[in-house]
């Protein structure tokens, strides 16, 4: 814009004739380029650069541009030439060159429309021997690719090669990758075990050889999976596989112990899925409700918007224990703090059931006021605005009726705001205005109330 104004300015006219010095300083500031922190280039021109190095650096720039524009065919053509850097004996960063080629080449082979499994296999075999430090990582990624394509036996073979790999001190410097190799070896044995199990269940006659082979895969898998459970970490896919096998062979106590250790061991990082797995297992095997509530209580602390919190609130609502009704109200309100639950009819119906039951208790308004104290600035504006009422009227009429019923409990002064958008629309659930109101009894003029009886007044706003 500034350049255009300079071009349109009459020749010979000075800037100061029609513009003040302040405008000139503002224009100067606009023309100044921002000093943004840019990442340093990986390869830059050096003083003693040869023609080969300059060519490879230019080739790398073309590869980067092709990847940014998803031009996979062009990127593959440039990569075929750039792979010659692996044979450069004068390079002082052979491991870096190797890792760049491996990562970019794998991405191209994943995205290229004409890519074949044989191409990926040959590429991985070459990369395993080009950079020793990346051997385990390449083996793991190779096995993942084979696993996605259903090549379980080949993936297992790749992991077996990785587990038996030895190269000086390189093995001792990569204990975490060896743990992953061990974990996925057990995972692949579990897949084969599942395949054998489905074969046995589909055949009516008992096959002793298949059953024995299946049990051998169980032993191999359980040894690896049990070993990795001793290392603190997030092992979600592997823990459930191990539990599935233990359940099949009737070791229910062992499966429960594994899930309990995974959920409650303080050395493991906080993991919501661990408590989900434990709750699902206990519910499946009819554990006491006290243990179920304990698992859901911890899950609520970690993820208050989890879908199981609706079930948690329902269990607290049915409980006869003192204080569980108030906890159910808190859990349900926590769900409605999140936009993902904003239009969920089930959670609003649960809130209605909780409030109807809570009204039978003394000082129910005080309980609601305490839970809404930190929400009063935004919660009602989130759910009971005139705009939200129009959305509810258009998308879910039943939800509109429920919320018209509830707005009188939380804040009667918002009832007119929310319900004004749906005037003339009759309610199916009855008269909402009278459901959460207390009556007001007026005394005759000059008559004093009887001693021992309190004057009945209208209820104050809860929030």
N, C-alpha and C positions, 0 to 999 in steps of 0.2 A: 504494500500500500504506500509506503514511504517512497519507494523507487518510482512508482507511478506519479506521485505528486511532484517529484523532482523533474520528471520528463515533461510534465504538462506546464511547469513554471516557465514564464516568458524568458527568453534568452536575455542575459544581461541584467536581469533583476536580482538584487541581493536578497538574501533570506531575511535580513532585518527590516526590509521595507514594509512587509505586511505581517511579520511574525515577531513576536517578542523573544527576548533572550531565554525566557522560561520555556517557550515552545521549542526553541532550538535545543535546549538541554534535554527536554523530554524526548525529542526525536533521536537525539544522540544515544539516549539510554535504550530506546527501542531497537536501534540498529546494532546494539552491542550483542554479540553472540553469548548465549548462556554457557557458563563453565560447568558442564555436566561431568560427573565422574564416569569415565568410560573404562571398560575392561582392557587391560594391556593386550596387544596381539600376541598370539602364541609364538609365531615365527615372524621375525622382522629382519630387515636387510642388515647385513653386517659388512664390515670393512673388507674382509677377505672372502667374500661370497663368490663361489664358483658359478659357472653357467648352469650346472646341474641343480645346485641349491636354489638358484633363482627360478628355474623352471618348476621345480617341485613346490616352491612357495606360491607361485602363480596358480599352479594346478590346485593347490589346497584352497585358495580363494574362490576358484570356480566351483569346487565341490561344495563349499559353504553356501554360495549363492544358490546353487541347484537344490540343496536341502531346504533352504528357507522358502523356496517357491515350489517345493514338492515335485521337482522335476527328476524323478527317480531314474529314468533312462539316461539322462545326461550325467547325473551323479555317478552312475555305474560306469560309464565310459571314462570319466576322469579318474575314478578310483582304480581302474585297471592300470592306468599309467602311474598313479601316485604310489601304488604298492611297490614300486621299484626302490623306494626309500629304505625298505627292509634290507636291501643288499648294499647299502651305502656304508662302507667301512670307516669313513671319516666323520660320521655323525657322532656327536658327543651325548646324544639323548636317544639311544636305541629303544629303551623301554617306553619312552613317551611316544615315539613314532608307532611302535607296535600297538599300544593301547588306543591311539587315535584311529588307526586302520581297523582294529577289531571293533570298536564301538560304532564307527560310521559305516563300516561294511555290513555289520549285523543289521543295522537299521535299514540300509538299502535293500538287503535281501528280504527283510520282513515286509517291506512296502512295495517292492518291485512286482509288477503284475505278471511277469514271466518267470519269476523265481521258482525253483524246484528244490525239493528236499535234498537231492544229491548235491546241488550247488552249495547249500548251507553246510552239509556234512564235510565236503572237501575244504571249504573256507575255514571251518572250525579246526580241522585237523592241521591245517597250515599255521593257524594262529597259536595253537597250543605250543608249538615248538619255536615260535619266533620270539616269544617273551616268557621267560621262565617264571617270573613273578606273577603272571596272569594265568598260569596253567589251571589252577583250581577254579577261578572265576569263569574261564572259557568252558571248562567241563560242566560246571553248573548250568550255565546258559544253554549249552548244547543239549543237556538232558531236559531242560525246561521245554525247549523247542520240540524235541522228540516226544515228550509227554503230551504236549498240546496236539500233536499230530497222531496220537494214538500208538506210537511206537514204544510200548512199555519195555519190551525186552532190550531194545537198543539203548533206551534211556538208562536202564539198570546197568547195562554194560559200561556206559560212560561213567556212571557213579562208582562202579567197582574199580575202574582204572584210576579215578581220582583218589579213592580211598587207599589204594596201594602205591600211590605216587610218593617218591622220596627223592629229594634233591638238596643235599647239604643242610644248611640252616634254614632254607626256605620253608620247610614244613613246620618247624617250631615257631616261626613268625606268623603263621596263619591259623591259629587254633579255632577262630570263629568260623572260618570257611570249612574247616574239617568237620566242625559240628553240623554245619548245614549239609555237607555231603552225607554225613551219618544219618541226619534226620530224613533227607529225601530218599536215601536208600531204604529206610524203614517204611516210608510212605509208599514207595513203589511196590515193596513186598505186600503192603496192605491192599493195593489195587489188584495185584495178582490173586491175593487171598479172596477178595470180593468176587473176582471172576470165577474162581473155583467153587465158591459157595453158591453162586447162581447156577452153576452147572449141576451141582449136587441136588439143589432144590427142584430143578426142572426134570430130573431123572427119577422115576419111581423106584427103580431097583437101587439097592445100596452098593456102592462101589468103594471097596476098601482101599484100593490104590489111590484113587482121587482124594479120598478123605485123609489118607496119610500124607499126600503131597500138600494138601491144603494146610494141615497142621504144621508141616515143616516151614511153610511160609509164615505162619503165625509166630512160630518161635523166632525166626530171623527178624521179623518186623518188631516183635515185642522187645527183643534185646536192644535194638537200636533206639526205639522210641522211649523205652524206660530209662536208657542212659541219658538221653538229652533232657529228660524232665528234671534231672538233677542240676542242670545249669539254669540260673534265673534268666528269664526272657519271655517273649510272647510266642508261644508255640501252638496257636489255635488250630491250624489244620491237622497237626499231628496228635494233639491230645484227644480230639474226638475220634480219630481213627483207632487209637489205642483202646479207648473206652468201648467202642463198638465191638472190637474183638473180644474183650473181656466179658462183655454182656453175652455174646454168643456162646461162650464156653461156661457161662453160669457163675462167673466170679463177680457177683454184684458188689460185695464188700470191697474188693480190690478196686473196682471201677469208681466207687464212691470215694474211696481214700485218695485216688489219683486226682479226681476233680476237686476235692476239698483242699488238698495241698496246693493245687494250682490256683485256687481262688483266695485262700487265706494265708499262704506263706508270705511273710513280710519281705523276704528277699526278692520276690518277684515284683516287677513294676505293676502299678494299678492297671487292671485290665477289665473293663465291663463285660467282655465276652466270657471271661472265666466264671462270673456269677450267673450269666445267662445259661451257660452249659450246666452248671451245678443245679440251678433251679429247674431246668428242663428235665434233667435226670431224676431229681427227687420227685417231681410231679408225676413223671412216668411210672415210678415205682411206689407211689402212694406214701410218701414220707409225711410226718406230722406237719400240720399247718404252721406250727411254731418255727420249724426249720425253713419252711417256704417263705414265711414273712421275713425271716432274718436275711435270707439271700436277696430278696427284693428290696429290703431296706438299704442294704449296702449299694445295690444297683441304683437306687434312687439318689443316693448321695453322689454317685459318679456321673450318672446320666439321668437327670430328672425328666427329660422328654422322651425316654425310651418307651416303645410301644407296650412293653410289659407293665408300665406304670398304671395303665388302665385296669389291668387285672389286679394289680396291687391295691388300688383304691377300692375295687369291688370286694376284695377279701377283707379289707379293713372295715368296710361298711357292714359286712355280715358278721363281723366279730362282736362279741358281747363284752370284750374287755374295756375297762374304763380308759378313755383317752384315744381309743382307736378311731372313733367317729371323727374327732377333731383332726387326727392324722390323715384320715381319708380325705377330708376337706382340703388340707394342705397339699396333698399329693395331686388332687384333681386341679386345684388352682395353679399348681406348678406346670401342669400340662398345658393349661390355657395361656400360660405366659409365652408360649412359642407359637409362631405363625403357622407351623405345620398342623397344629391341632385347632386352629381358629374356627374352622367350619366343620369340625367333626361332631356329628349329631350324638354319637354314643357318649362322648365325654360330657356334653352338656346335659344329657339325660341322667348321667351318673351324678352330676352336680345337683340336679333337681332332687334326686332321691336322697342325697346326703342332707340337703337343706330341710326337706320335709321331716326327716328323722331328727335332725338337730333342733328343730323348733319345739320339740317336746321336752327339751332340757331347759333348765333355768339359765338365764343370761346368755342365750344363744347369740344375741346381737353383739355382745362383748367379744365372743369368740371370733365372729366374722370380722369385727373391727380390728382385732389384733392381727389377723392374717392378711387383711387388706391394707395395713398401715403403710407398708413400703411400696404398695401398688397404686395408691390413690392418685398419684400424679399422672399415670399413663394407662392403667389397666382398663378403666371405663372408656377412655377415649379410643382404645384399641378395639373394643367389642361392641359398644353401644352408641356409636355415632349415627347421625342421620344417613350418612353415606353407606355405612355398613348395613343399616336396616334395608336400604334399597337393594343392596347386593343379596341379602338373605331372602328378601321378598322375591327376587327374580330367580335365585338358584335353588333355594330349599325352604319351602313354606313351613314345613314342620319345625325346622330349626328356628325360624322366626317366631313361632308360637312359644317355643321353649324359652327363648331369650326374653320375650315380652313378659313371660311369667317370672323370670329370675331378676329382671332389672329392678323390680320393686323391693327385693330383698337386699340388694347391695346398695342401691342409692335411688330412692324414689324421685329425686329431682332430675335424674337422667331418664326417667320413664317417659316424660313428655317429649324429650329430645329424640329418643329412639323410636317411640311409637308414633310421632308426628309424621314420619315418612310412610306410614302404612295406615293412614286414616281410612275408615270405611271398610277395612279388611277384617272380617269377624274372626275371632279366635276359636279354635277347635277344642282347646283345653279348658275352657271356662273363663271366668272373670278374673283376670290377673290382678286387677287393682285391689281386690279384696282378699286374695290368698295370703299375702304377707303384711296385711295391715292390722293394727289393733284398733278397737273401737274407742270412741271418745264419749264419755258420759258427762253431760252437763248437769250441774246442780241448780236447783231453783234459787232465785235471788233471795238473799237473806237467810238461807238455810245452811247451817253448819254441818259438816260431815260427821258421821257417828264416830265416837272414840274407838280406836283400835282398828279402824279400817282406813286404808290409804286411798287418796284420791287417784282415780284412774285417768291418766293423761295420754296424749298421743305419743307414739314412739318417735324418738329423735332419729335423724339420719344416721345411718351406720358409718358412712364415710362422707 
